[in-house]
Amino acid sequence: MKYFLLAMMTYLLSFQAMATKVESQIHSLDKGLSGQEHLVKLTNGQVTFIDFNDKALLKRIEQSYQKKEWLEFTLDDKNNLISMKIIPAQFSFEDRAIKDPPVPYAPSVVTMSGATAMFRKMRTNYQQESQCFNRALIWTYEAFINSQIKSNKVFLFFTSRYIRSHHYHWWFHVTPMMFIGAIGRANWKILDRRYTHGPINSKTWTDIFIQTKRTCKTVYKYSDYRDHQQEQDCYMIPVSMYYVVPSDIERFEETGEERTSFEEEEIQYARWEAFKTR
């Protein structure tokens, strides 16, 4: 009995060490077909997986999604959903009211040396577990405040096809982008201070994340990603520096409400979450 209890304690401790706690709302749910895993896309960008046959857990997820509940998810080392519980509401970028009138966005056009200078000024003291959208918000905000640079961002969206094929743990990533020499798709340079060593072209950037090395199609509406999950591995959507999370892109398409300014409360939260400063 003594050895059995010791073995059980060792197992439980090792299980706890592998388990991860994640606090988030549910952004969307992609139900699997013919035995496929169900994909739960969280507002923080992560994906958790539910076994096709776990109908009780799927029903619980559907209820929480409809109620827009904040949840603490317990995930195993492969991001499979083990359990979840309701927690008090946290700060959220979702469903925020847009008060600003639409203003045409005129991004800065810089030289390659200018983009490199911006890249070198981007903070590197980010928290390892920070969210990409909070890092990108602070990087673009500080470039504007300190150097009057109006940069852009690029959202990289991973499709359900790609997520299932590679058991990928994320459904989007976002980082700053600059136009070099002129405005246009051919003039993008991606500035991702976490994953690169300087401004790079978009294909080099997406190859960091896309194992198949397939080209990520550039689109300009959220529905072009949302409604075409089986046709590509990935999509890119360019936006202004004011956009923070995918719901901003989705809202603009559905209602015409456009982000045209920074919000101080969002900046303060992003500083704290990504860099533990105010």
N, C-alpha and C positions, 0 to 999 in steps of 0.2 A: 504493500500500500504506500509506504514511504517513497519508493522509487516511482510509483505511478503519479503521486501528487507532485513530485519534483519534475517529472516529465511534462505534466500538464502546465505547471507554472512556467516552465521554460518555453513551452509552445505559446502560451498566452502572451508572454513578454515579447517573444519574437514577432507575433502577430501584431501587437500594438506598435512595435518599432516600424513595421512595414506600412501600417495604415496611415493615411493622411486625412487631416481635417480641412475642409474647404467651406467657407461661408459665402453664399451667393444666392441670387434668385435664378429662376429658370428662364432662359431667353426663348427657347423653342424645343420641340420634341420631334425627332424623326423616327417613326416607328419602322422596325424591321419587317421584311417580308420573307416568308418561307424559311423561317428559322434564323434569320439575321438578328444580330443584336439591335436593341433599341438604343438610339443615341439621344442623350440628354445634353443639350447645349446650354451652358451656364452663361450668365451675363458677364462673368469675369473672363470669358474666352475659353475656358476648359470644356472638355467633353467627358462625361462619364457614361459607362455602358451598363445596360440591363439585359440580362438573359431573356431571350425571346419567350420562354415558357413561364417567366415570373410575372404572372398576371396581376397578382396582388400589389407588387411593388410598382408596376406600370400604372395601375389605377391610382395609387397614392401620388405618383409623380404628376399625373394628369390633374388631379384635384389641386395640388399645390401650385401648378402652373396657372390654372384658372384663377386662383385666389391671389396670385402674385406674392406668395409667401416668401419670407427670408428663411433659408434653411442652412443647417450645418450638415454637410455631407461627409460621411466616412467612406473613403476610397481605399482599395488595396493598391499594391504597387503597379498594377496594370490599369488603374483608373476604373475598375469595375465598382459599381455602387454596392456597398455593404449595408449601410443604413443611413438614416437621415432623421433630423428632428427640427422642429420649428424654433427659431430664435427671434429676438426682438429686431425690428427693422433697422437696417444700417443705412449709411449714406449711399445714395444711388444716383447715377447719371441718367437712369432710365426715366422716361415720361416726364421730363422737366418742361415747364412752360417756356416758350420762346417769346420774349417780349420785344425783340429788336425788329425794326422794319427791314425788309430785304435791301441789301446794298451790294452792287456788283463787286466781286472780289478781284483785286488786282495784285497778284503775287509778285514778289521780287524776282528779278532775273539777275543772276550773278555769274561771275567767272568761276572757273574750277578752283582757283586759289581762294575765292570768296567762300565757296562751299566748304573747302577744307578748313578754313579759319573757323567757320561756324561749327563744324564737326569737332574741332579741337577744344572749343569752349563748352561743349555739352558736358554736363555733369557725368562723372563716372562713379560717384559714391552711392549708386542705387542699391536698394535691398535686393538680394538674390531672388526672393520670392515675390517681388513687386509685379504689378500688372503693366503690360506694355502700353496701354492707353494712358496710364498716369505718367509714365516716363515720357511718352511722346508729347503729352500736354505741357509738361514743365520744360522740355527741351525747346519746343516751339515758342512758348510764352516768353522764356528768358531771352531767346534770340530776338524777339520783337522788342521787349522792354530795354534790353541792353544795347542792341545794334540796329533797331528799327527794320529788321528783316521780316518780311511777310512770307513765310515759308508755306509749304503744303504738307499734307500727309498722304500716305498710301496705305490703304487697308488691303491685306492679303487674306483672302477667305479660302479655307480648305473645304472641299465639297464632302458630302456624305459618302460618295463613292470612294474618295481618297481616304477618308477617316476609317471606313470599314476595312479597306484593303490593307492598310498599314497599322491598324489599331492606334491611330494618331490621337494624341491627348488634347489637341486644341482645334478650334474651328475658325479662329481669326488671329491675326497679328497686325500691328500698326506701328509705323515709325515715320519720322519726318522725311520730306522729299524737297529738292530744290530744282528749279529750272536753270540750266546752264546755257547762257548765250541767247536763248529765245524761248518763248512759251510754246510747248508742243510735246507730244508723247516721246519723240526721239531725243528730247533734251532733258529727260529725267536723270537725276542722280539721287540715289537713296542714301540717307544718313541714319544708320542704325548703330548707335554707339555701343550697344551691348554685343552685337554679333559680328561686327566688321571693324576694320582698322582705318577706314576712311570712306569718302563718298564712292559709291560703286553703281554700275548700271543695274537695272531692275532684274535682268535674267540671272546675273551673278548672285543677286540677293535672294531671289526665290529658290535658286538651286540649293541654298543652305538648308531649306526646310522641305523641299519637294524631292523625295527620294527617287522618283521616276525621272526627274530633270525635264519633265514636260513644261512647255511654255504656259504661263498663267495668262489667260485671256483678260484683256483690259475692258471693263464695262463701266457704265456711268449711272446705272440704276440698281438699287438693292435687289429688285425683283429679278434682274438678269442673273444674279447669283442664286437667290432663294429658289427660283422656279426651274433651275437647270442643274440639279445636283448630280445627275448621272452622265453628263456630257463632257465634263472637264475634271481635272484633278484640283484646279484652283482658279480663282479669279482675283483681279486687282481692281480696286476702285479708288481713284484719286479724289481728294477733297481739300478744302481749305484748312488752315491751321486751327480754326475754331471748332471743328468737328471732333468729338471725343470718342464716342462709342458707336457701334453699328446702328443703334436705334435712331441716332441723329440722321443717318443716311436714309433709313427707312421712313422716318417722319417727313423728311423733305419731299420724298416721292409721293407720299400719301396725302399730305396736307399743304405742301408748298412752304412750310415753316422752315426757315433756314438759319443756321447758326452764323451770327455776324459779329460776335464779340466774345471775349473771355468773361467768365463769372468768377468773382473773388472767392466765393465759397468753394467752388470746384478746384481752383488753384490751391487753396489752403489744404484741402483734403488730398489732392494729388501729391503735393509736396510731402505730406506726412506719410502717405501710403508707400510712395516710391523711394523717398529719401530720408524719412523720419525727421524732417525739419518742417518749420512753419514759415 
